[in-house]
Amino acid sequence: MSDEPVGIDELLERVRAGYERLGPQEARAAASEGALLVDIRYAELRERDGLIPGALVIERNELEWRLDPRGSHRVPEAVDHGLRVVVICNEGYASSLAAESLHRLGLYRATDLVGGFQAWRAAGLPVET
């Protein structure tokens, strides 16, 4: 990326070009193969809409600290940089920026869910209330 200022739409386009995003069914399949689903939505949205069963809840402002395999505040699941992480926000925008940030930490298999939690729910996939 250059140092020239860009708008958010261009930034998202650039970020998303650096990895393959997953749709709801692909994210579910990845989870069944051991990927870590990480819900970064804030509490109000989780309380209103529910949770994806098995997803790890890490609020966005803690994400890098919790998933850095070298970090002193990491979650037990953050075992190495090869961890497959699928970041989930509400509609699939903030998760793209979060996945890119994880790439910068060396979590090269990080991705996000196209359409976020709302796409997961619209696809009829499991949600806990």
C-alpha positions as CSV (number, residue, x, y, z in Angstrom):
1,M,0.0,0.0,0.0
2,S,1.2,3.5,-0.7
3,D,1.4,6.4,1.7
4,E,-1.1,8.4,-0.3
5,P,-4.5,9.0,1.4
6,V,-7.3,6.8,0.2
7,G,-11.0,6.6,0.9
8,I,-12.4,3.7,2.9
9,D,-13.9,2.0,-0.2
10,E,-10.6,1.9,-2.0
11,L,-8.9,0.8,1.2
12,L,-11.3,-2.1,1.6
13,E,-10.8,-3.1,-2.1
14,R,-7.0,-3.1,-1.6
15,V,-7.2,-5.1,1.7
16,R,-9.6,-7.7,0.3
17,A,-7.4,-8.3,-2.8
18,G,-4.8,-9.7,-0.4
19,Y,-6.7,-12.8,0.7
20,E,-9.7,-15.0,-0.2
21,R,-12.9,-14.1,1.8
22,L,-15.4,-16.8,2.7
23,G,-19.1,-17.0,2.3
24,P,-21.3,-18.4,5.1
25,Q,-21.3,-22.0,3.9
26,E,-17.5,-21.8,3.3
27,A,-17.0,-20.4,6.8
28,R,-19.0,-23.1,8.4
29,A,-17.0,-25.8,6.5
30,A,-13.8,-24.1,7.5
31,A,-14.9,-24.2,11.2
32,S,-15.7,-27.9,10.8
33,E,-12.1,-28.4,9.6
34,G,-10.7,-26.6,12.6
35,A,-10.8,-22.9,11.7
36,L,-11.4,-20.5,14.5
37,L,-14.5,-18.4,14.0
38,V,-14.0,-15.1,15.8
39,D,-16.9,-12.8,16.4
40,I,-15.8,-9.2,16.8
41,R,-19.2,-7.6,17.1
42,Y,-19.9,-5.4,20.1
43,A,-22.1,-6.7,22.9
44,E,-25.3,-4.9,21.9
45,L,-25.3,-6.6,18.5
46,R,-24.5,-10.0,20.1
47,E,-27.3,-9.6,22.6
48,R,-29.8,-8.4,19.9
49,D,-29.0,-10.9,17.2
50,G,-27.4,-13.9,18.9
51,L,-24.2,-15.8,18.5
52,I,-22.7,-18.3,16.1
53,P,-22.4,-21.6,18.1
54,G,-18.7,-22.3,18.8
55,A,-17.5,-18.9,17.7
56,L,-15.0,-17.2,20.0
57,V,-16.1,-13.7,21.0
58,I,-13.2,-11.2,21.0
59,E,-14.2,-7.5,20.8
60,R,-12.4,-5.7,18.0
61,N,-10.3,-3.5,20.3
62,E,-8.7,-6.7,21.8
63,L,-8.4,-8.8,18.6
64,E,-4.6,-8.5,17.9
65,W,-3.7,-8.9,21.6
66,R,-5.8,-12.1,21.9
67,L,-4.7,-13.8,18.7
68,D,-1.0,-12.9,18.6
69,P,0.7,-16.3,19.2
70,R,3.6,-14.4,20.7
71,G,1.5,-12.2,22.9
72,S,1.3,-12.3,26.6
73,H,-2.5,-11.8,26.5
74,R,-3.3,-14.4,23.9
75,V,-6.2,-16.8,24.1
76,P,-5.4,-20.5,24.4
77,E,-6.4,-21.1,20.8
78,A,-3.7,-18.8,19.4
79,V,-1.1,-21.5,19.2
80,D,0.8,-20.4,16.0
81,H,0.8,-18.2,13.0
82,G,-0.7,-20.9,10.8
83,L,-4.0,-20.7,12.7
84,R,-6.9,-20.4,10.3
85,V,-9.0,-17.5,11.6
86,V,-12.4,-16.4,10.1
87,V,-13.2,-12.9,11.5
88,I,-16.9,-12.1,11.7
89,C,-18.4,-8.6,12.2
90,N,-22.0,-7.6,11.7
91,E,-22.0,-7.0,7.9
92,G,-18.5,-7.8,6.6
93,Y,-16.7,-4.5,6.6
94,A,-14.8,-4.1,9.9
95,S,-13.9,-7.8,9.7
96,S,-12.0,-7.1,6.4
97,L,-9.8,-4.5,8.1
98,A,-9.4,-6.8,11.1
99,A,-8.3,-9.7,8.9
100,E,-5.7,-7.4,7.3
101,S,-4.4,-6.4,10.7
102,L,-4.0,-10.1,11.6
103,H,-2.0,-10.6,8.4
104,R,0.3,-7.9,9.5
105,L,0.9,-9.9,12.7
106,G,1.8,-12.9,10.6
107,L,-1.5,-14.8,10.9
108,Y,-1.3,-15.5,7.1
109,R,-4.4,-17.7,7.0
110,A,-6.7,-15.0,8.5
111,T,-9.8,-14.2,6.5
112,D,-13.3,-12.8,7.0
113,L,-16.9,-13.6,6.4
114,V,-18.5,-11.9,3.4
115,G,-21.6,-10.2,4.7
116,G,-20.7,-10.9,8.3
117,F,-23.1,-12.3,10.9
118,Q,-26.1,-11.0,9.0
119,A,-25.1,-13.2,6.0
120,W,-24.6,-16.2,8.2
121,R,-28.1,-15.7,9.7
122,A,-29.7,-15.1,6.3
123,A,-28.2,-18.3,5.0
124,G,-30.1,-20.2,7.7
125,L,-27.0,-21.3,9.6
126,P,-27.2,-22.0,13.3
127,V,-27.5,-19.0,15.7
128,E,-27.9,-19.2,19.5
129,T,-30.0,-16.6,21.2
